[in-house]
């Protein structure tokens, strides 16, 4: 893709997602991500009804009447976007590819974060960690992230979520909020997610396509597994083949949901061609209910 075309797509995504962030998601984001805790702000004279546990005894002794410590919510957070760039996300049968949905949703989250003065970083992963962008603030930083998501070319085709979660726990030392955007086409990440979930606040956004659930009857077709690059012929006219295909999807779904619940990770499912606004608001409200 030429540079001018990339810049046009970046600008288009910025206009759409930044508006959505400010008009729809900003309040939900602020409520869902409350910061690391309370930080000392100032000392003032004691007033009737104040919590006596907050009395500053040193200042009280100096002025011979009570003063209390005032605390404010410590807002600044670090948000990490874990973006699946494996080959299976270059798939979509309704309007757009899974990778395009991932890009837009990641942009909405990123703009919501910087509007709340939070830092945003990114881990691009396939079967390995492809690229790490350190957390930072500002519009130019978010535009760089969007540009990378649009034009990024992974060196590997398969998916290894376990490896990316290990990298996260090693490279990000302080607790952060993590959004994993992936089709979760993997069945070996439960243990790593549980470990990462003890250190970080993780949310999972699973991107799906309706053709992954139900294989249409198109007779004998040649298919390519984009992650293994293996081709084979499939008889879609055989009802048993179509059932096995559907069963495989539900088996993958069962594993993912089990891993999320076991690790205490909030999650949503989003489909290509679907409006992702409601599912994303649902995710933020799940997190609001925790407080």
VOGU-3710 file (C-alpha; in Angstrom, 3 decimals, decimal comma):
1> xxxxxxxxxx> 0,000/0,000/0,000  1,367/3,416/-0,969  2,087/6,014/1,705  -0,658/8,396/0,511  -3,237/5,577/0,647  -2,123/4,645/4,160  -2,435/8,260/5,302  -5,938/8,476/3,824  -7,003/5,353/5,729  -5,396/6,642/8,930
11> xxxxxxxxxx> -7,281/9,930/8,598  -10,573/8,145/7,845  -10,203/5,881/10,873  -9,184/8,825/13,074  -12,253/10,878/12,121  -14,643/7,965/12,746  -13,136/6,529/15,920  -12,166/9,811/17,576  -15,757/11,067/17,238  -17,066/7,804/18,679
21> xxxxxxxxxx> -14,605/8,032/21,560  -15,622/11,548/22,539  -19,368/11,182/21,960  -20,045/7,606/23,092  -17,205/5,929/24,954  -15,409/8,617/26,960  -17,731/8,494/29,985  -17,936/4,703/29,971  -14,158/4,438/29,732  -13,618/6,830/32,641
31> xxxxxxxxxx> -16,041/4,876/34,826  -14,634/1,496/33,806  -10,981/2,378/34,397  -10,658/4,273/37,640  -6,900/4,439/37,997  -4,458/2,864/40,410  -5,980/4,227/43,601  -5,916/7,356/45,753  -2,992/9,766/45,862  -2,243/12,466/48,464
41> xxxxxxxxxx> -3,354/15,908/47,276  -3,244/18,454/50,117  -3,846/19,175/53,814  -6,825/21,240/55,034  -8,501/22,034/58,342  -10,701/19,344/59,817  -14,446/19,784/59,193  -17,308/18,083/60,999  -17,987/14,710/59,379  -14,444/14,153/58,059
51> xxxxxxxxxx> -12,929/10,712/58,586  -10,674/10,967/61,646  -8,437/8,284/60,146  -7,207/10,930/57,690  -6,016/13,344/60,383  -2,447/14,538/59,771  -1,073/14,399/63,315  2,163/16,244/62,516  0,364/19,289/61,078  -2,286/19,087/63,816
61> xxxxxxxxxx> 0,393/19,226/66,531  2,150/22,147/64,814  -0,991/24,358/64,614  -2,719/23,018/67,718  -5,997/22,188/65,934  -6,898/19,286/63,630  -5,939/19,056/59,967  -6,703/16,175/57,609  -5,033/14,758/54,527  -7,038/15,076/51,304
71> xxxxxxxxxx> -6,701/12,343/48,691  -7,653/12,375/45,030  -8,144/9,554/42,596  -4,901/8,788/40,796  -6,214/8,728/37,243  -3,263/8,014/35,009  -3,213/4,483/33,620  -1,215/2,500/31,118  -3,328/0,750/28,491  -1,784/-2,045/26,437
81> xxxxxxxxxx> -3,381/-3,152/23,173  -2,462/-6,714/22,216  -3,160/-6,968/18,486  -3,354/-10,355/16,755  -1,697/-10,004/13,330  -1,732/-13,709/12,431  -3,022/-14,725/9,002  -6,445/-15,894/10,201  -7,433/-12,274/10,827  -7,102/-11,539/7,108
91> xxxxxxxxxx> -10,503/-13,165/6,699  -13,990/-11,776/6,408  -17,132/-12,511/4,415  -19,312/-9,578/5,558  -18,210/-6,029/4,626  -14,722/-6,187/6,130  -11,892/-8,384/7,361  -11,424/-9,269/11,019  -8,201/-7,229/10,963  -10,158/-4,103/9,940
101> xxxxxxxxxx> -12,584/-4,542/12,841  -9,615/-4,994/15,183  -8,012/-1,784/13,886  -11,145/0,315/14,390  -11,908/-1,042/17,849  -8,297/-0,592/18,953  -8,407/3,010/17,692  -11,599/3,722/19,663  -10,010/2,362/22,844  -6,786/4,300/22,205
111> xxxxxxxxxx> -8,541/7,630/21,672  -10,719/7,033/24,737  -7,535/6,408/26,726  -5,686/9,566/25,666  -8,796/11,663/26,327  -8,405/10,466/29,919  -4,676/11,305/29,877  -3,663/7,637/29,891  -0,681/6,103/28,115  -1,208/3,598/25,300
121> xxxxxxxxxx> 1,184/0,888/24,128  0,892/-1,986/21,653  2,078/-5,554/21,268  1,638/-7,018/17,766  1,722/-10,806/17,894  1,371/-13,889/15,705  3,130/-17,094/16,741  5,696/-14,717/18,239  5,800/-11,101/19,371  6,207/-9,227/16,099
131> xxxxxxxxxx> 6,569/-5,688/17,443  6,353/-3,729/20,694  5,447/-0,028/20,859  6,157/1,434/24,285  3,290/3,217/26,092  3,063/6,961/25,467  0,496/9,764/25,304  -0,750/12,089/22,587  -2,552/12,158/19,253  0,598/11,702/17,153
141> xxxxxxxxxx> 1,407/8,516/19,095  -2,095/7,110/18,467  -1,879/7,970/14,760  1,408/6,078/14,595  -0,286/3,057/16,171  -3,168/3,224/13,661  -0,700/3,524/10,768  1,148/0,445/12,021  -2,086/-1,549/12,356  -3,099/-0,694/8,778
151> xxxxxxxxxx> 0,209/-1,502/7,112  1,806/-4,074/9,442  3,131/-7,221/7,756  3,623/-10,133/10,138  6,594/-12,431/9,544  4,701/-15,473/10,867  1,213/-16,766/9,987  0,146/-18,762/13,051  -1,113/-17,703/16,503  0,532/-18,121/19,908
161> xxxxxxxxxx> -1,320/-16,127/22,558  0,622/-17,801/25,359  3,929/-16,368/24,082  2,503/-12,851/23,787  1,109/-12,966/27,339  4,476/-14,076/28,696  6,104/-11,163/26,902  3,536/-8,775/28,385  4,235/-9,894/31,958  7,988/-9,533/31,398
171> xxxxxxxxxx> 8,078/-6,166/29,625  5,343/-4,272/31,545  6,371/-4,276/35,184  3,563/-2,159/36,693  -0,080/-3,118/36,600  -1,838/-1,965/33,433  -5,143/-2,412/31,617  -4,845/-4,845/28,708  -7,138/-5,323/25,717  -6,502/-8,474/23,664
181> xxxxxxxxxx> -8,049/-8,156/20,184  -7,945/-11,511/18,413  -9,997/-14,324/16,908  -8,368/-16,507/19,615  -7,604/-19,225/17,074  -5,471/-20,983/19,694  -6,118/-23,505/22,450  -3,034/-23,319/24,654  -3,246/-19,954/26,425  -5,334/-20,679/29,530
191> xxxxxxxxxx> -2,434/-20,998/31,984  -0,567/-17,960/30,632  -3,739/-15,861/30,774  -4,329/-16,838/34,383  -0,770/-15,772/35,315  -1,017/-12,486/33,383  -4,462/-11,811/34,876  -3,028/-11,857/38,384  -0,706/-8,989/37,501  -2,712/-7,009/34,927
201> xxxxxxxxxx> -6,343/-6,050/34,341  -7,221/-7,950/31,148  -10,194/-7,734/28,781  -10,662/-9,952/25,711  -12,335/-8,922/22,461  -12,934/-11,968/20,251  -13,463/-11,188/16,558  -15,534/-13,696/14,578  -17,022/-14,156/11,113  -20,318/-15,929/10,503
211> xxxxxxxxxx> -18,702/-18,271/7,954  -16,569/-19,670/10,773  -19,740/-20,982/12,396  -21,585/-22,392/9,404  -20,067/-23,713/6,190  -22,420/-23,193/3,203  -23,207/-25,992/0,765  -21,034/-25,127/-2,252  -20,118/-28,633/-3,362  -16,474/-29,687/-3,700
221> xxxxxxxxxx> -14,147/-26,727/-3,063  -10,434/-26,153/-2,563  -9,618/-24,337/0,692  -6,427/-22,838/2,070  -5,570/-22,762/5,781  -3,947/-19,335/5,930  -2,093/-20,112/9,151  -0,520/-23,421/8,047  -0,592/-22,571/4,290  -1,924/-26,073/3,558
231> xxxxxxxxxx> -4,475/-26,611/0,772  -7,055/-29,365/0,597  -10,347/-30,232/-1,072  -13,503/-30,124/1,090  -16,893/-31,568/0,128  -19,242/-28,941/1,548  -22,171/-30,903/0,132  -21,593/-33,516/2,836  -23,700/-32,674/5,909  -21,195/-34,472/8,160
241> xxxxxxxxxx> -18,397/-32,213/6,917  -20,457/-29,096/7,596  -21,350/-30,380/11,081  -17,689/-31,130/11,883  -16,805/-27,601/10,788  -19,462/-26,093/13,080  -18,450/-28,390/15,954  -14,828/-27,227/15,611  -15,905/-23,588/15,975  -17,976/-24,302/19,080
251> xxxxxxxxxx> -15,110/-26,303/20,571  -12,761/-23,327/20,066  -15,394/-21,005/21,530  -15,857/-23,250/24,564  -12,112/-23,292/25,240  -11,786/-19,495/24,938  -14,746/-18,741/27,204  -13,500/-21,276/29,750  -10,043/-19,664/29,742  -11,540/-16,178/30,152
261> xxxxxxxxxx> -13,768/-17,190/33,052  -11,049/-19,219/34,759  -8,753/-16,167/34,632  -11,427/-13,637/35,627  -11,187/-11,885/32,250  -14,145/-9,873/30,925  -14,848/-10,693/27,277  -17,123/-9,922/24,351  -17,723/-11,447/20,918  -17,846/-9,191/17,855
271> xxxxxxxxxx> -18,665/-10,287/14,302  -17,460/-8,775/11,047  -20,236/-6,678/9,560  -21,693/-6,077/13,028  -21,893/-2,709/14,782  -19,248/-3,032/17,499  -20,484/-0,047/19,534  -22,952/-2,003/21,681  -20,562/-4,881/22,468  -17,807/-2,427/23,439
281> xxxxxxxxxx> -20,150/-0,455/25,700  -21,207/-3,796/27,193  -17,546/-4,561/27,951  -17,038/-1,199/29,665  -20,214/-1,690/31,717  -18,997/-5,118/32,855  -15,982/-3,375/34,273  -17,993/-0,524/35,803  -19,994/-3,103/37,780  -16,788/-4,262/39,481
291> x> -16,413/-0,966/41,337
//
